Amino acid sequence: MTDIKRRSLLAGIAALGTGACAKIAGSETGQDLFDTAEDWHRAAQRTLAGRQRLAPEYAPEDRSPTFKGNGSLTVDTPQYRSELANGFANWRLSVSGLVEVPLSLSMEQLRALPQRTQITRHDCVEGWSAIGEWTGPQLSTLLDQAKVQPQANFIVFRCADTLYGRDYYESVDMIDAYHPQTIVAHLMNGKAIPEKNGAPLRMRIERQLGYKHAKYLTGVEAVASLDDIGDGKGGFWEDIGNYQWYAGI
């Protein structure tokens, strides 16, 4: 099976599975089934693809003419509006939690790090896809600089936006955090990321569905457990019962 067909198949399974799980998530039995299916999905995806195998990458001519914004299309706060007008000159990204050297990085500092550019396909759980070019430092570079402590099991992504009165956040385990295609993107198709697509920073986690690619990124936090983050499910959509935590494709 080709990589593209495998990604399409697993994306379809994930979309079907999350819709079904949303209907039964209110019961204890339903949640047990939900957790079991998610564990199977994670194990199956990593068996099929391998822990470090790359998602397909494309040529510049394959880039989509438009790249849809989804979820939050802006951050409706005076601080964000001020930053947007100022070209995000004062935007900072923190690296905190279970690290030996906490970081607070400016956009200039992030641009000065070694950069990775990748042209990949974004697969949304809602059924649409688009191909875009993304540039930014690998998340592993930041984690290595901060010297993540051994007891860290997850990386939580903190965001400036809110939906339905809740702060948006997401998380991945250390395997996806250190994957070479997991980057903190600041360029899209060679230009600053547009507002609707998560300016000035968004995560690109190319082996997972689009809702894992947190936008308007303000912080990266290393934690031992997700239990005390939000409602303990590992992400905004996961907490409200819509999607499963592991969204590998």
C-alpha positions in Angstrom: 0.0 0.0 0.0 1.4 3.4 -0.9 2.0 6.1 1.7 -0.7 8.3 0.2 -3.3 5.5 0.2 -2.3 4.5 3.7 -2.8 8.2 4.9 -6.2 8.4 3.2 -7.3 5.1 4.7 -6.2 5.9 8.2 -7.7 9.4 7.9 -11.0 7.9 6.9 -10.9 5.4 9.8 -10.1 8.2 12.2 -12.9 10.5 11.0 -15.4 7.6 11.1 -14.2 6.5 14.5 -14.3 9.9 16.1 -17.9 10.4 14.8 -19.0 7.1 16.3 -17.2 7.7 19.5 -18.8 11.1 20.0 -22.2 9.3 20.2 -21.1 6.9 23.0 -18.6 8.9 24.9 -21.1 9.7 27.6 -21.1 6.2 29.0 -18.4 4.3 30.9 -18.6 1.4 28.5 -18.4 3.8 25.6 -15.3 5.5 27.0 -13.6 2.1 27.5 -14.3 1.2 23.8 -13.1 4.7 22.8 -9.8 4.2 24.7 -9.3 0.7 23.4 -9.9 1.8 19.8 -7.4 4.7 20.2 -4.7 2.4 21.6 -5.2 0.1 18.7 -5.1 3.0 16.2 -1.8 4.2 17.7 -0.2 0.8 17.7 -1.4 0.0 14.2 -0.2 3.3 12.7 3.2 3.0 14.2 3.6 -0.6 13.2 2.6 0.3 9.6 4.7 3.5 9.3 7.5 3.1 11.8 8.3 5.6 14.5 10.5 7.8 12.4 9.2 7.2 8.9 8.4 10.5 7.1 5.0 11.6 5.8 5.0 12.1 2.0 6.6 15.3 0.7 5.7 17.1 -2.5 7.1 19.4 -5.2 6.5 23.2 -5.1 4.2 22.9 -8.1 1.9 20.6 -6.1 1.1 23.3 -3.5 -2.6 24.0 -3.3 -3.7 27.4 -4.7 -5.6 28.1 -1.4 -5.2 26.7 2.1 -8.4 26.8 4.1 -8.4 28.3 7.6 -10.3 26.1 10.1 -11.3 26.4 13.8 -10.2 29.7 15.1 -9.5 32.2 12.2 -8.0 34.9 14.5 -7.4 35.7 18.2 -9.9 38.3 19.3 -7.9 40.1 21.9 -6.3 43.5 22.0 -2.9 42.0 22.6 -3.1 39.8 19.5 -4.4 42.7 17.4 -1.4 44.8 18.6 1.0 42.1 17.8 -0.5 41.5 14.3 -0.2 45.2 13.5 3.4 45.2 14.7 4.5 42.2 12.7 4.7 40.1 15.9 7.9 41.8 16.9 7.3 41.1 20.6 5.8 37.6 20.3 7.5 35.1 22.5 7.4 31.3 22.6 8.1 29.7 25.9 9.6 26.3 26.5 8.7 25.2 30.0 7.7 22.5 32.4 10.0 19.5 32.9 13.1 21.2 31.4 16.4 22.1 32.9 16.7 25.4 30.9 13.4 27.2 30.4 13.3 29.3 27.3 11.6 32.4 26.1 12.3 32.8 22.4 11.5 35.8 20.1 10.6 35.4 16.5 14.0 36.6 15.6 15.6 33.9 17.7 13.4 31.2 16.2 14.3 32.3 12.7 18.0 32.1 13.6 17.8 28.4 14.5 18.4 25.7 11.9 15.3 25.5 9.7 13.5 22.7 8.0 11.2 23.3 5.0 8.7 20.6 4.0 5.8 20.5 1.5 3.2 18.2 2.9 -0.5 17.4 2.8 -2.7 18.7 5.6 -5.6 16.2 6.2 -8.6 17.6 8.1 -10.8 15.2 10.1 -13.7 17.0 8.4 -12.7 15.5 5.1 -10.7 18.1 3.2 -7.0 18.3 2.3 -4.5 20.8 1.1 -0.8 20.8 0.3 1.3 23.6 1.7 5.0 24.4 2.2 6.1 25.0 5.8 9.3 26.3 7.3 10.5 26.5 10.9 12.9 24.9 13.4 12.3 21.3 14.4 10.6 21.0 17.8 13.4 18.6 18.8 15.9 21.5 18.5 14.0 23.6 21.1 13.5 20.6 23.4 17.2 19.8 23.2 18.1 23.4 24.0 15.8 23.3 27.0 17.1 19.9 28.1 13.9 18.0 28.6 14.0 16.0 31.8 13.7 12.2 31.6 10.3 12.1 33.4 8.6 14.0 30.6 6.2 11.9 28.7 4.2 14.5 26.7 4.6 17.9 25.1 1.7 20.3 25.5 1.2 23.1 23.0 -0.3 26.3 24.5 -2.1 28.7 22.2 -3.4 32.2 22.3 -6.9 31.4 20.9 -10.1 30.2 22.5 -13.1 28.4 21.3 -16.4 28.1 23.1 -14.9 29.9 26.0 -12.1 27.4 26.4 -8.3 27.9 25.9 -7.1 25.9 22.9 -4.3 23.5 23.5 -3.0 20.2 22.1 -0.4 17.6 23.0 1.7 14.8 21.6 3.9 12.1 23.1 7.7 12.2 22.9 7.8 10.0 19.8 5.9 12.6 17.7 7.6 15.5 19.5 11.0 14.3 18.3 9.8 13.3 14.8 11.9 15.2 12.2 8.8 16.6 10.5 7.4 18.0 13.7 8.3 21.7 13.3 7.4 25.1 14.8 6.4 26.8 11.5 6.6 30.5 11.0 6.5 30.5 7.2 3.8 29.1 4.9 4.6 28.9 1.2 7.7 31.1 1.8 5.8 33.9 3.5 4.7 34.7 7.0 1.9 32.5 8.1 -1.5 34.2 7.4 -3.7 35.2 10.3 -6.4 32.6 9.5 -3.7 29.8 9.4 -2.3 30.6 12.8 0.1 33.5 12.6 2.8 33.9 13.8 3.5 30.3 14.8 1.8 27.0 14.4 2.8 23.4 14.9 3.2 21.1 12.0 2.9 17.4 13.1 2.8 15.9 9.7 1.8 12.3 10.6 -1.3 13.5 12.5 -4.6 15.0 11.4 -5.0 18.7 11.2 -6.6 19.4 14.6 -3.3 18.4 16.3 -1.5 21.2 14.4 -2.0 23.9 17.1 -2.2 27.5 15.9 -1.3 30.9 17.4 1.4 29.1 19.4 2.6 30.7 22.6 4.2 27.9 24.6 5.6 24.4 24.6 5.4 22.6 27.9 7.0 19.2 28.9 4.8 17.2 31.3 4.8 13.8 32.9 1.0 13.4 32.6 -1.9 15.0 30.8 -4.3 14.4 33.7 -4.1 17.9 35.1 -4.1 19.7 31.8 -7.5 21.0 30.7 -10.0 18.1 31.3 -7.2 15.5 31.2 -7.9 14.2 27.6 -4.9 15.8 26.0 -6.4 18.6 23.8 -9.3 21.0 23.2 -11.3 18.8 20.9 -10.5 15.7 23.0 -11.7 17.4 26.2 -15.1 18.2 24.7 -15.5 14.7 23.4 -15.3 15.2 19.6 -12.0 13.6 18.6 -9.6 11.1 20.0 -6.2 12.1 21.3 -4.1 10.1 18.9 -4.8 11.2 15.3 -2.0 9.5 13.4 -2.3 9.0 9.6 
